[in-house]
Each structure stands twice: as structure tokens, then as C-alpha cells.
């Protein structure tokens, strides 16, 4: 399983303004696309992971996220703020929504033979000047 680097190190972005929707093409062949964002709502983003790829582990101190695997087979690792660890094996479409509360370490890995497509909502808009991200590992 290859683990990605944070998007700032690994990806090329089409926009750096927090007001514009970004499309990010990653070195692993994956793509991150911001679909919608608005103050008071947050943003909706879709991320594609090729087979054998995983996100870098991260923790957001302020941002709450909801994840839905819409295609592929994924393994999702979470470490909740109280130290509880959870492993979710999810197959899309039709899988369940995974809550990723602020302060939760998280990582998603593609464990299948086809691309994983992850749709997620964040309650805060991504700001490249203040990314609210710290590295995390299982």
C-alpha cells in the first residue's frame, strides 16, 4: 500500500484562492475536486484513489467531516479524540456515512481492484493560508 503525501507536497492545484473551487491532480494518479463551498455550510469534495493507494494520515483540530465511499473498496482508520481506534471496511456504492469529528486522526486506503471514490462534506471551507491539518499515523 502506497501512502500519499499531504496535497500541498504531492499535488498540483488549479487554484490557490479559498474562494475558488480547486481541482487537484495528485502524483499517485488520484484527483481531488471541490464541488461546492459556502460560508456557514462548509464544502463538498470528491477524492479518487487508485488501487493500492492511501491518503496520508491527518488530523483536523477544527473541522468536522462526513465521508461516503461511493465506489470501490476502502479501509478507513480513525483515532477518536479520546484515543479509541476504529477500523471501517466500506464498499461503495450504498455504504454508510462515516463521521470524522474534529480532532480525529484519519486515513483511507484503497484495498480493492478499482478506484475508490470518496465524497465528503467538511463543515469548514479549506483555507490554504490556514489548512487546519497536522500529520497523524495509526
Z-matrix of the N, CA and C atoms (Angstrom, degrees):
N
C 1 1.451
C 2 1.520 1 108.37
N 3 1.300 2 116.73 1 122.73
C 4 1.454 3 121.96 2 175.75
C 5 1.516 4 108.80 3 -87.55
N 6 1.323 5 116.35 4 137.12
C 7 1.453 6 120.63 5 178.41
C 8 1.507 7 109.38 6 -106.79
N 9 1.317 8 115.98 7 131.64
C 10 1.458 9 121.38 8 -179.67
C 11 1.505 10 112.57 9 -74.44
N 12 1.306 11 114.88 10 165.29
C 13 1.459 12 122.47 11 172.47
C 14 1.518 13 107.45 12 -96.46
N 15 1.329 14 118.11 13 161.31
C 16 1.460 15 118.41 14 174.48
C 17 1.522 16 110.20 15 -53.71
N 18 1.307 17 117.18 16 147.31
C 19 1.465 18 120.87 17 -174.37
C 20 1.516 19 113.47 18 -53.50
N 21 1.310 20 119.08 19 -33.45
C 22 1.458 21 120.90 20 179.60
C 23 1.516 22 112.97 21 -61.58
N 24 1.338 23 117.19 22 -30.01
C 25 1.453 24 121.25 23 -179.72
C 26 1.519 25 112.28 24 -94.30
N 27 1.309 26 116.92 25 -26.66
C 28 1.445 27 121.30 26 -168.09
C 29 1.521 28 114.04 27 -104.30
N 30 1.293 29 117.70 28 -19.98
C 31 1.457 30 120.26 29 -166.17
C 32 1.519 31 113.38 30 -121.80
N 33 1.326 32 114.35 31 159.78
C 34 1.462 33 121.89 32 170.96
C 35 1.509 34 107.04 33 -103.93
N 36 1.285 35 117.67 34 133.28
C 37 1.464 36 119.83 35 -177.33
C 38 1.514 37 110.42 36 -112.92
N 39 1.330 38 115.08 37 147.14
C 40 1.452 39 120.58 38 178.74
C 41 1.513 40 112.65 39 -84.76
N 42 1.332 41 118.62 40 -11.27
C 43 1.446 42 121.80 41 -177.62
C 44 1.517 43 109.53 42 -155.49
N 45 1.324 44 117.00 43 147.11
C 46 1.453 45 120.17 44 176.51
C 47 1.514 46 112.33 45 -116.85
N 48 1.298 47 118.82 46 -5.26
C 49 1.453 48 122.54 47 178.86
C 50 1.521 49 110.19 48 -78.19
N 51 1.340 50 117.01 49 136.71
C 52 1.460 51 119.23 50 179.56
C 53 1.526 52 111.13 51 -71.41
N 54 1.334 53 118.71 52 -10.60
C 55 1.465 54 121.66 53 179.70
C 56 1.526 55 113.11 54 -90.16
N 57 1.329 56 117.29 55 -14.58
C 58 1.458 57 121.11 56 -178.74
C 59 1.520 58 110.30 57 -100.84
N 60 1.326 59 116.39 58 152.63
C 61 1.454 60 121.00 59 174.66
C 62 1.515 61 108.93 60 -77.70
N 63 1.333 62 116.44 61 132.10
C 64 1.462 63 121.50 62 -178.28
C 65 1.519 64 110.98 63 -98.68
N 66 1.315 65 115.38 64 145.03
C 67 1.455 66 123.20 65 164.50
C 68 1.512 67 105.86 66 -119.01
N 69 1.330 68 116.05 67 124.53
C 70 1.458 69 121.06 68 -176.13
C 71 1.520 70 107.84 69 -119.46
N 72 1.340 71 116.67 70 123.69
C 73 1.465 72 122.11 71 176.66
C 74 1.517 73 106.63 72 -102.43
N 75 1.333 74 116.44 73 118.96
C 76 1.461 75 121.68 74 -174.13
C 77 1.523 76 111.25 75 -93.98
N 78 1.320 77 115.59 76 154.13
C 79 1.459 78 121.31 77 -179.56
C 80 1.518 79 112.34 78 -61.58
N 81 1.344 80 117.91 79 -26.25
C 82 1.465 81 120.72 80 179.77
C 83 1.526 82 112.23 81 -77.73
N 84 1.338 83 117.33 82 -0.40
C 85 1.450 84 121.24 83 -179.07
C 86 1.512 85 112.88 84 95.23
N 87 1.313 86 117.07 85 -7.24
C 88 1.454 87 121.45 86 178.66
C 89 1.517 88 111.47 87 -78.82
N 90 1.314 89 114.88 88 167.95
C 91 1.463 90 121.29 89 -179.99
C 92 1.525 91 108.32 90 -136.29
N 93 1.334 92 116.33 91 140.25
C 94 1.457 93 123.29 92 171.67
C 95 1.516 94 106.61 93 -117.37
N 96 1.327 95 116.73 94 127.84
C 97 1.464 96 121.36 95 -178.55
C 98 1.515 97 109.47 96 -131.36
N 99 1.328 98 115.95 97 120.03
C 100 1.456 99 120.24 98 173.11
C 101 1.526 100 107.30 99 -77.03
N 102 1.336 101 116.82 100 126.23
C 103 1.459 102 121.31 101 -176.12
C 104 1.519 103 113.16 102 -97.68
N 105 1.338 104 115.61 103 -35.33
C 106 1.461 105 119.95 104 -176.69
C 107 1.515 106 108.44 105 -160.30
N 108 1.350 107 116.39 106 142.04
C 109 1.458 108 119.80 107 171.74
C 110 1.512 109 110.33 108 -153.58
N 111 1.340 110 114.31 109 145.02
C 112 1.462 111 120.97 110 -179.68
C 113 1.526 112 108.22 111 -156.83
N 114 1.325 113 115.99 112 142.46
C 115 1.458 114 120.85 113 176.38
C 116 1.520 115 109.00 114 -58.33
N 117 1.305 116 116.67 115 140.10
C 118 1.454 117 122.19 116 -179.20
C 119 1.521 118 113.62 117 83.67
N 120 1.331 119 117.52 118 -15.56
C 121 1.465 120 123.23 119 178.71
C 122 1.517 121 110.80 120 -109.22
N 123 1.316 122 116.61 121 -42.45
C 124 1.455 123 121.49 122 -171.92
C 125 1.511 124 109.84 123 101.50
N 126 1.335 125 116.01 124 -140.14
C 127 1.463 126 118.33 125 -179.10
C 128 1.510 127 111.15 126 -149.86
N 129 1.350 128 113.52 127 157.24
C 130 1.457 129 122.74 128 173.81
C 131 1.518 130 106.88 129 -114.96
N 132 1.325 131 114.64 130 132.19
C 133 1.458 132 121.33 131 -176.37
C 134 1.519 133 108.77 132 -135.69
N 135 1.323 134 116.95 133 148.67
C 136 1.458 135 121.75 134 172.44
C 137 1.528 136 107.43 135 -119.38
N 138 1.345 137 115.99 136 140.03
C 139 1.464 138 121.61 137 -179.66
C 140 1.516 139 107.54 138 -133.40
N 141 1.330 140 115.92 139 132.31
C 142 1.473 141 122.19 140 178.22
C 143 1.516 142 109.10 141 -109.42
N 144 1.353 143 115.90 142 133.10
C 145 1.465 144 122.96 143 177.51
C 146 1.523 145 109.18 144 -119.37
N 147 1.323 146 118.64 145 123.64
C 148 1.463 147 120.67 146 175.89
C 149 1.537 148 110.77 147 -67.02
N 150 1.339 149 117.96 148 161.94
C 151 1.458 150 120.67 149 177.16
C 152 1.533 151 111.33 150 -53.59
N 153 1.333 152 115.30 151 137.88
C 154 1.459 153 121.15 152 177.79
C 155 1.513 154 115.12 153 82.59
N 156 1.322 155 118.84 154 -1.61
C 157 1.463 156 121.62 155 -177.94
C 158 1.528 157 111.02 156 -100.39
N 159 1.334 158 114.98 157 154.04
C 160 1.459 159 121.69 158 178.11
C 161 1.522 160 108.67 159 -139.04
N 162 1.318 161 115.34 160 152.58
C 163 1.466 162 119.21 161 174.54
C 164 1.521 163 108.79 162 -74.12
N 165 1.316 164 115.72 163 159.60
C 166 1.455 165 118.72 164 170.05
C 167 1.525 166 106.76 165 -72.09
N 168 1.306 167 117.73 166 148.97
C 169 1.459 168 120.37 167 178.36
C 170 1.516 169 110.06 168 -71.74
N 171 1.335 170 115.94 169 140.15
C 172 1.462 171 120.18 170 -178.18
C 173 1.517 172 110.02 171 -146.60
N 174 1.318 173 113.96 172 162.95
C 175 1.455 174 122.33 173 173.79
C 176 1.525 175 106.36 174 -140.01
N 177 1.335 176 116.49 175 133.15
C 178 1.461 177 122.51 176 175.30
C 179 1.524 178 107.51 177 -109.73
N 180 1.308 179 117.16 178 125.93
C 181 1.452 180 120.52 179 -175.69
C 182 1.523 181 112.37 180 -80.77
N 183 1.336 182 117.85 181 -25.08
C 184 1.462 183 121.47 182 -175.46
C 185 1.521 184 113.72 183 -113.77
N 186 1.303 185 117.60 184 -24.08
C 187 1.462 186 122.52 185 -169.31
C 188 1.531 187 111.69 186 -94.89
N 189 1.336 188 116.55 187 131.79
C 190 1.459 189 123.74 188 170.90
C 191 1.529 190 107.98 189 -99.66
N 192 1.329 191 116.46 190 139.76
C 193 1.461 192 120.27 191 179.75
C 194 1.522 193 110.88 192 -129.62
N 195 1.331 194 115.81 193 153.37
C 196 1.456 195 124.39 194 170.01
C 197 1.522 196 106.66 195 -121.40
N 198 1.334 197 117.24 196 127.46
C 199 1.462 198 122.18 197 -177.37
C 200 1.527 199 109.93 198 -113.70
N 201 1.337 200 115.92 199 141.00
C 202 1.456 201 121.92 200 173.73
C 203 1.520 202 108.63 201 -137.86
N 204 1.331 203 116.56 202 119.21
C 205 1.463 204 121.45 203 176.16
C 206 1.522 205 106.52 204 -81.28
N 207 1.336 206 116.08 205 111.10
C 208 1.466 207 120.33 206 -177.17
C 209 1.522 208 112.85 207 -93.16
N 210 1.340 209 117.36 208 -14.13
C 211 1.465 210 121.38 209 176.45
C 212 1.523 211 108.88 210 -157.30
N 213 1.319 212 115.31 211 147.45
C 214 1.456 213 120.91 212 175.17
C 215 1.520 214 113.73 213 90.77
N 216 1.336 215 114.60 214 -177.51
C 217 1.464 216 122.62 215 -179.88
C 218 1.524 217 108.31 216 -116.49
N 219 1.334 218 115.53 217 122.18
C 220 1.459 219 119.99 218 -175.49
C 221 1.522 220 111.04 219 -126.83
N 222 1.314 221 114.34 220 149.78
C 223 1.457 222 122.79 221 170.02
C 224 1.527 223 106.11 222 -113.92
N 225 1.331 224 116.06 223 123.09
C 226 1.461 225 121.43 224 -176.89
C 227 1.518 226 108.59 225 -115.91
N 228 1.323 227 115.44 226 123.90
C 229 1.466 228 121.72 227 178.52
C 230 1.522 229 109.11 228 -106.48
N 231 1.327 230 115.50 229 131.51
C 232 1.460 231 121.17 230 178.43
C 233 1.522 232 109.45 231 -129.96
N 234 1.322 233 116.16 232 143.22
C 235 1.460 234 121.85 233 168.28
C 236 1.519 235 106.24 234 -125.96
N 237 1.340 236 115.81 235 107.60
C 238 1.454 237 121.92 236 -176.41
C 239 1.528 238 110.62 237 -69.38
N 240 1.329 239 116.89 238 160.48
C 241 1.470 240 119.93 239 -178.14
C 242 1.533 241 114.21 240 -55.20
N 243 1.352 242 117.92 241 -26.63
C 244 1.468 243 120.24 242 179.02
C 245 1.528 244 112.90 243 -84.06
N 246 1.357 245 117.50 244 2.88
C 247 1.462 246 122.13 245 178.99
C 248 1.517 247 114.14 246 94.06
N 249 1.327 248 118.91 247 -7.59
C 250 1.459 249 122.33 248 177.85
C 251 1.524 250 109.26 249 -66.08
N 252 1.339 251 115.78 250 132.95
C 253 1.461 252 120.68 251 178.31
C 254 1.521 253 110.01 252 -106.06
N 255 1.340 254 115.54 253 139.41
C 256 1.456 255 121.92 254 179.29
C 257 1.524 256 109.09 255 -131.12
N 258 1.324 257 115.75 256 141.69
C 259 1.460 258 122.25 257 173.93
C 260 1.521 259 107.01 258 -122.22
N 261 1.326 260 116.45 259 122.96
C 262 1.466 261 122.35 260 -179.42
C 263 1.525 262 108.25 261 -117.86
N 264 1.331 263 116.35 262 122.03
C 265 1.455 264 120.88 263 172.07
C 266 1.520 265 106.60 264 -101.60
N 267 1.328 266 115.10 265 119.02
C 268 1.461 267 120.93 266 -170.18
C 269 1.528 268 109.25 267 -128.43
N 270 1.328 269 115.75 268 136.96
C 271 1.460 270 121.67 269 175.01
C 272 1.515 271 108.52 270 -120.91
N 273 1.334 272 115.43 271 128.63
C 274 1.453 273 120.10 272 178.21
C 275 1.513 274 110.04 273 -101.92
N 276 1.302 275 119.63 274 162.38
C 277 1.453 276 125.54 275 -3.11
C 278 1.525 277 110.90 276 -80.88
N 279 1.295 278 114.93 277 171.42
C 280 1.451 279 120.30 278 175.52
C 281 1.511 280 114.71 279 88.74
N 282 1.340 281 116.91 280 2.69
C 283 1.461 282 119.48 281 177.92
C 284 1.519 283 111.26 282 -70.42
N 285 1.297 284 115.41 283 177.92
C 286 1.462 285 120.10 284 -177.78
C 287 1.526 286 111.34 285 -89.37
N 288 1.315 287 115.87 286 161.90
C 289 1.465 288 122.44 287 174.41
C 290 1.525 289 107.76 288 -77.98
N 291 1.319 290 116.72 289 133.51
C 292 1.464 291 122.50 290 177.09
C 293 1.521 292 107.63 291 -106.32
N 294 1.326 293 116.90 292 122.59
C 295 1.458 294 121.71 293 176.54
C 296 1.519 295 109.84 294 -84.38
N 297 1.337 296 116.02 295 132.40
C 298 1.462 297 122.58 296 177.25
C 299 1.536 298 106.57 297 -123.72
N 300 1.348 299 116.50 298 87.02
C 301 1.468 300 119.33 299 -177.72
C 302 1.527 301 112.30 300 -67.62
N 303 1.324 302 116.11 301 157.40
C 304 1.473 303 121.14 302 175.23
C 305 1.526 304 108.84 303 -51.69
N 306 1.329 305 116.08 304 140.10
C 307 1.456 306 121.98 305 179.55
C 308 1.513 307 114.24 306 86.57
N 309 1.338 308 118.02 307 0.95
C 310 1.464 309 122.69 308 -178.54
C 311 1.525 310 110.35 309 -93.51
N 312 1.332 311 116.77 310 125.08
C 313 1.459 312 120.57 311 172.07
C 314 1.517 313 108.45 312 -71.13
N 315 1.331 314 117.27 313 141.04
C 316 1.459 315 119.72 314 -175.99
C 317 1.527 316 112.34 315 -150.11
N 318 1.338 317 113.36 316 150.28
C 319 1.463 318 121.27 317 176.01
C 320 1.528 319 107.52 318 -155.36
N 321 1.321 320 116.49 319 142.98
C 322 1.462 321 121.67 320 175.83
C 323 1.521 322 108.21 321 -123.69
N 324 1.343 323 115.77 322 138.46
C 325 1.456 324 121.43 323 179.11
C 326 1.517 325 109.48 324 -128.91
N 327 1.318 326 116.10 325 141.72
C 328 1.461 327 121.97 326 174.80
C 329 1.521 328 107.10 327 -85.82
N 330 1.330 329 116.94 328 113.26
C 331 1.462 330 121.79 329 -178.72
C 332 1.529 331 111.90 330 -107.40
N 333 1.331 332 117.21 331 9.12
C 334 1.460 333 121.62 332 -178.14
C 335 1.517 334 112.91 333 -108.28
N 336 1.317 335 115.19 334 -168.05
C 337 1.460 336 122.90 335 -177.86
C 338 1.527 337 113.26 336 -99.35
N 339 1.337 338 117.24 337 -9.13
C 340 1.465 339 122.16 338 179.89
C 341 1.526 340 108.62 339 -119.87
N 342 1.331 341 116.27 340 167.29
C 343 1.464 342 120.00 341 178.18
C 344 1.525 343 110.75 342 -59.11
N 345 1.334 344 115.57 343 144.96
C 346 1.456 345 122.17 344 168.27
C 347 1.520 346 106.65 345 -94.60
N 348 1.322 347 116.25 346 133.52
C 349 1.452 348 121.80 347 174.41
C 350 1.523 349 106.97 348 -116.65
N 351 1.327 350 115.50 349 118.96
C 352 1.454 351 122.53 350 -178.72
C 353 1.521 352 108.75 351 -111.56
N 354 1.316 353 116.23 352 124.21
C 355 1.462 354 122.52 353 174.27
C 356 1.522 355 106.45 354 -105.20
N 357 1.330 356 117.01 355 128.64
C 358 1.455 357 117.17 356 179.31
C 359 1.513 358 112.96 357 -140.70
N 360 1.337 359 113.18 358 150.88
C 361 1.455 360 122.14 359 175.66
C 362 1.523 361 107.70 360 -111.19
N 363 1.320 362 116.66 361 133.06
C 364 1.465 363 123.31 362 172.95
C 365 1.517 364 107.34 363 -116.55
N 366 1.325 365 116.39 364 138.10
C 367 1.471 366 118.58 365 -176.75
C 368 1.523 367 113.28 366 -80.51
N 369 1.337 368 116.52 367 0.03
C 370 1.463 369 121.97 368 174.90
C 371 1.521 370 108.86 369 -129.83
N 372 1.306 371 116.53 370 145.66
C 373 1.457 372 121.79 371 177.02
C 374 1.520 373 108.78 372 -75.86
N 375 1.342 374 115.76 373 135.76
C 376 1.457 375 120.63 374 176.47
C 377 1.528 376 109.69 375 -62.84
N 378 1.324 377 116.07 376 131.19
C 379 1.460 378 122.64 377 177.80
C 380 1.522 379 107.92 378 -123.15
N 381 1.338 380 118.86 379 111.83
C 382 1.463 381 120.34 380 -177.72
C 383 1.527 382 113.20 381 -61.75
N 384 1.338 383 117.69 382 -21.70
C 385 1.465 384 121.12 383 177.62
C 386 1.532 385 111.69 384 -76.70
N 387 1.333 386 116.55 385 -28.43
C 388 1.471 387 122.76 386 178.07
C 389 1.524 388 107.84 387 -139.05
N 390 1.345 389 117.54 388 80.54
C 391 1.461 390 120.24 389 -169.73
C 392 1.535 391 115.63 390 -72.93
N 393 1.342 392 120.16 391 -8.09
C 394 1.477 393 121.78 392 179.46
C 395 1.523 394 110.17 393 49.25
N 396 1.328 395 116.57 394 55.60
C 397 1.465 396 121.42 395 -177.66
C 398 1.504 397 109.84 396 -142.98
N 399 1.326 398 115.77 397 132.61
C 400 1.463 399 120.37 398 169.04
C 401 1.516 400 108.52 399 -131.25
N 402 1.320 401 116.18 400 149.83
C 403 1.462 402 120.79 401 179.47
C 404 1.525 403 110.04 402 -65.13
N 405 1.322 404 115.05 403 147.87
C 406 1.459 405 122.00 404 179.01
C 407 1.516 406 108.08 405 -147.20
N 408 1.329 407 117.26 406 145.36
C 409 1.464 408 120.28 407 174.34
C 410 1.519 409 109.72 408 -135.88
N 411 1.300 410 115.22 409 150.12
C 412 1.455 411 125.01 410 -178.13
C 413 1.492 412 106.71 411 -69.95
